[in-house]
Amino acid sequence: MRSSAPELERLRSEKETAQREIDSAKAQLDRISPQRNAYRGQIQSINATIADLKQRINSERAAIGICKAARDRISADTHRYNLQSYQAALQEQYSIKNSYFSQMNMSRSEFDSALNSLRAAKERKQRAQEAFNTRLSQLKADREAEAQKWRETRCKKCGQSIRYRIDWNRVPDLCPSCRQQERDKWRETPCRVCGRAIRYNVEWAHIPGVCKSCKEARRFH
């Protein structure tokens, strides 16, 4: 199969290459997925901190208003200081959140790229598999059709089985061994008149000494 079907080898190689790409893409997804989940968890945690800081800021603003109404300047200044601290902390949390969003977007882009590679590799493998199956079925059909063209007969000399094709012009009646034995029975001897080679069979009762041409020449003299 390997030597007679190079197309199968090519398709098998395509499948193996696609499978390696699939494994590589899956490994990337396995590596990226925990990172995405970690960024998502960190953003959720920061959102909770931001919500808490906003609530504290609102509380401090309300307290400042109350202190102003009561003309409690010292307490108002204290709440104003707390407000500024919470606002600074809020901005810092927003900055951290934006950083996590940036990292998560990069991770998402990498994830999407790996996912697209995985899908493309699976499609290539599927196409190669379908082409492989089609070609394999065709080769099997060709082999079966070829097998139908062969028959067997017996060597007329030794009885050994001889395989032959039905589209051959002549059905062999000797096996290779007997055919060689028959060839080995033929020899050559020089013509006594002209020296040309004369082929003869060792089983002949009489070995010719004159070639056909010389016999014909004698006949006319």
Backbone torsions as a table, in degrees:
resi	resn	phi	psi	omega
1	MET	NA	-41.7	-177.2
2	ARG	-63.3	-45.4	-175.4
3	SER	-77.5	-28.6	-174.8
4	SER	-94.8	-7.3	-176.6
5	ALA	-134.7	71.2	179.1
6	PRO	-62.6	-26.8	179.1
7	GLU	-64.2	-37.5	176.7
8	LEU	-64.3	-39.7	178.5
9	GLU	-63.3	-40.6	179.7
10	ARG	-65.1	-44.0	179.6
11	LEU	-67.8	-36.7	176.4
12	ARG	-63.3	-39.7	178.0
13	SER	-64.9	-39.4	178.0
14	GLU	-62.7	-41.4	178.9
15	LYS	-63.4	-43.3	-179.4
16	GLU	-65.2	-40.0	177.6
17	THR	-64.1	-44.7	178.9
18	ALA	-62.4	-38.9	179.7
19	GLN	-65.5	-38.2	176.9
20	ARG	-63.9	-39.1	177.9
21	GLU	-66.1	-37.8	177.1
22	ILE	-62.3	-47.1	179.8
23	ASP	-61.7	-40.2	179.8
24	SER	-65.3	-43.7	179.8
25	ALA	-65.0	-39.5	178.3
26	LYS	-64.3	-39.1	178.8
27	ALA	-63.7	-39.4	177.5
28	GLN	-63.9	-44.0	179.6
29	LEU	-63.6	-40.1	178.5
30	ASP	-63.6	-32.4	179.6
31	ARG	-78.5	-37.8	-174.4
32	ILE	-79.1	-37.9	-174.8
33	SER	-54.0	-47.1	178.3
34	PRO	-62.1	-34.7	178.1
35	GLN	-63.8	-45.8	179.5
36	ARG	-60.9	-43.0	179.6
37	ASN	-64.5	-36.8	179.8
38	ALA	-66.6	-45.0	178.0
39	TYR	-61.8	-40.5	-179.6
40	ARG	-63.7	-42.3	178.7
41	GLY	-65.2	-39.8	179.7
42	GLN	-66.3	-39.5	178.5
43	ILE	-65.2	-40.2	177.5
44	GLN	-62.6	-39.6	177.8
45	SER	-64.4	-43.1	178.8
46	ILE	-64.8	-38.8	178.1
47	ASN	-59.6	-39.7	177.9
48	ALA	-65.1	-40.5	178.0
49	THR	-65.0	-42.0	178.7
50	ILE	-61.4	-44.0	179.0
51	ALA	-61.1	-40.7	179.3
52	ASP	-65.5	-43.8	179.8
53	LEU	-63.7	-40.4	178.1
54	LYS	-61.8	-40.0	178.4
55	GLN	-64.5	-41.2	179.2
56	ARG	-66.0	-39.7	178.8
57	ILE	-61.9	-44.1	178.6
58	ASN	-62.5	-39.5	179.3
59	SER	-64.8	-41.6	179.9
60	GLU	-65.6	-39.2	178.5
61	ARG	-64.7	-40.8	177.3
62	ALA	-64.5	-40.8	179.8
63	ALA	-65.0	-38.6	178.2
64	ILE	-61.0	-42.8	179.0
65	GLY	-62.0	-41.9	179.4
66	ILE	-64.6	-44.8	-179.1
67	CYS	-63.5	-38.9	178.1
68	LYS	-63.3	-41.7	179.6
69	ALA	-63.9	-34.1	179.9
70	ALA	-87.7	1.5	-178.1
71	ARG	56.7	35.5	177.1
72	ASP	-97.8	87.3	-173.3
73	ARG	-67.1	-40.3	-177.5
74	ILE	-63.5	-46.7	179.5
75	SER	-65.4	-36.7	178.7
76	ALA	-63.2	-41.0	177.9
77	ASP	-64.3	-38.5	179.3
78	THR	-63.0	-45.5	179.6
79	HIS	-67.6	-32.8	177.7
80	ARG	-66.2	-39.5	177.3
81	TYR	-64.2	-44.4	178.0
82	ASN	-61.4	-39.3	179.6
83	LEU	-61.1	-46.0	-179.4
84	GLN	-63.1	-39.4	179.0
85	SER	-64.4	-43.6	179.7
86	TYR	-66.9	-37.6	178.3
87	GLN	-65.3	-40.4	177.4
88	ALA	-64.7	-41.7	178.3
89	ALA	-64.4	-36.5	179.0
90	LEU	-64.2	-44.6	178.3
91	GLN	-61.4	-38.9	178.6
92	GLU	-64.2	-41.2	178.7
93	GLN	-65.4	-38.6	176.4
94	TYR	-63.0	-40.6	179.4
95	SER	-63.6	-44.1	177.9
96	ILE	-63.8	-41.2	179.8
97	LYS	-62.0	-43.8	178.3
98	ASN	-61.3	-37.6	178.2
99	SER	-63.8	-43.4	178.2
100	TYR	-65.6	-38.4	177.7
101	PHE	-61.9	-41.9	179.1
102	SER	-62.0	-44.3	179.4
103	GLN	-67.3	-38.1	-179.4
104	MET	-68.3	-36.3	177.7
105	ASN	-65.2	-40.6	176.2
106	MET	-63.1	-42.3	178.9
107	SER	-65.1	-38.7	178.9
108	ARG	-64.6	-41.5	178.7
109	SER	-62.7	-42.9	178.7
110	GLU	-65.9	-39.1	179.0
111	PHE	-63.3	-46.7	-179.3
112	ASP	-62.8	-39.1	178.8
113	SER	-63.3	-44.4	178.9
114	ALA	-65.3	-37.8	179.8
115	LEU	-66.4	-41.5	177.2
116	ASN	-64.3	-39.4	177.8
117	SER	-63.5	-39.8	179.3
118	LEU	-63.1	-45.8	-179.3
119	ARG	-64.1	-43.2	-179.9
120	ALA	-63.8	-41.2	-179.9
121	ALA	-66.0	-38.4	178.5
122	LYS	-65.0	-39.4	178.6
123	GLU	-66.1	-41.9	178.1
124	ARG	-62.9	-41.9	179.3
125	LYS	-64.3	-40.9	179.7
126	GLN	-63.2	-43.7	178.6
127	ARG	-63.4	-42.8	179.4
128	ALA	-64.3	-39.1	179.6
129	GLN	-65.1	-43.3	179.6
130	GLU	-64.6	-43.5	178.4
131	ALA	-64.7	-38.2	178.5
132	PHE	-62.1	-47.1	-179.0
133	ASN	-63.7	-40.2	179.0
134	THR	-63.5	-46.3	-179.2
135	ARG	-65.8	-39.0	179.4
136	LEU	-63.5	-43.1	178.1
137	SER	-62.4	-39.8	179.4
138	GLN	-64.4	-42.8	179.2
139	LEU	-64.8	-39.6	178.1
140	LYS	-64.0	-41.5	178.4
141	ALA	-64.7	-41.4	178.3
142	ASP	-63.4	-40.7	-179.5
143	ARG	-66.8	-38.9	178.0
144	GLU	-67.1	-39.7	178.4
145	ALA	-65.1	-38.8	177.8
146	GLU	-65.3	-39.8	-179.6
147	ALA	-63.7	-31.5	179.7
148	GLN	-69.0	-18.0	-178.5
149	LYS	-85.0	-6.9	-176.7
150	TRP	-101.0	140.8	177.5
151	ARG	-131.9	177.4	178.1
152	GLU	-130.5	143.9	173.1
153	THR	-136.9	178.0	-177.5
154	ARG	-111.5	142.8	175.0
155	CYS	-65.9	129.0	-177.1
156	LYS	-69.4	-13.8	-177.9
157	LYS	-97.7	-50.8	-175.7
158	CYS	-111.0	-11.5	178.6
159	GLY	83.6	2.0	-179.7
160	GLN	-68.4	149.0	-179.2
161	SER	-69.6	138.0	178.0
162	ILE	-125.2	125.4	176.8
163	ARG	-89.8	138.1	178.4
164	TYR	-147.4	158.0	177.9
165	ARG	-92.6	145.3	-176.4
166	ILE	-72.3	-15.5	179.5
167	ASP	-95.8	7.8	174.9
168	TRP	-72.0	148.0	179.3
169	ASN	-68.3	-30.6	-177.4
170	ARG	-136.6	132.2	177.4
171	VAL	-83.0	122.8	-178.4
172	PRO	-64.7	141.8	177.7
173	ASP	-113.1	-1.6	176.8
174	LEU	-126.4	141.3	175.7
175	CYS	-75.1	163.4	-178.7
176	PRO	-53.9	-38.3	-178.5
177	SER	-66.8	-47.3	-179.9
178	CYS	-68.5	-34.6	177.9
179	ARG	-63.4	-38.3	177.7
180	GLN	-67.6	-39.2	177.6
181	GLN	-61.6	-38.8	178.6
182	GLU	-66.2	-39.6	178.1
183	ARG	-63.5	-39.1	-177.0
184	ASP	-67.2	-14.8	179.7
185	LYS	-78.9	-9.7	-177.4
186	TRP	-93.7	136.8	-179.0
187	ARG	-130.7	179.0	176.2
188	GLU	-132.2	144.1	175.0
189	THR	-140.2	149.4	-178.2
190	PRO	-79.3	146.1	175.3
191	CYS	-68.2	133.7	-178.6
192	ARG	-66.7	-20.6	-176.6
193	VAL	-92.6	-55.1	-173.6
194	CYS	-109.2	-12.5	178.5
195	GLY	85.7	-0.9	178.7
196	ARG	-67.8	153.2	-178.9
197	ALA	-72.9	137.1	177.0
198	ILE	-118.0	123.4	177.7
199	ARG	-85.8	138.4	179.1
200	TYR	-146.6	161.2	179.9
201	ASN	-102.2	136.4	-176.7
202	VAL	-64.8	-18.9	-179.5
203	GLU	-85.2	-6.4	178.6
204	TRP	-68.6	142.0	179.1
205	ALA	-71.1	-28.3	-178.6
206	HIS	-127.9	126.0	177.3
207	ILE	-91.1	120.2	-177.6
208	PRO	-64.6	142.3	178.2
209	GLY	-108.1	-12.7	-178.8
210	VAL	-126.6	138.1	-178.4
211	CYS	-74.2	170.3	-176.7
212	LYS	-62.9	-41.9	-178.2
213	SER	-62.5	-42.9	-179.1
214	CYS	-68.6	-34.2	176.4
215	LYS	-63.3	-43.5	179.9
216	GLU	-63.7	-39.8	-179.4
217	ALA	-64.3	-40.9	178.5
218	ARG	-63.7	-35.7	-175.2
219	ARG	-64.0	-31.6	-176.9
220	PHE	-92.2	0.8	178.3
221	HIS	-104.9	NA	NA
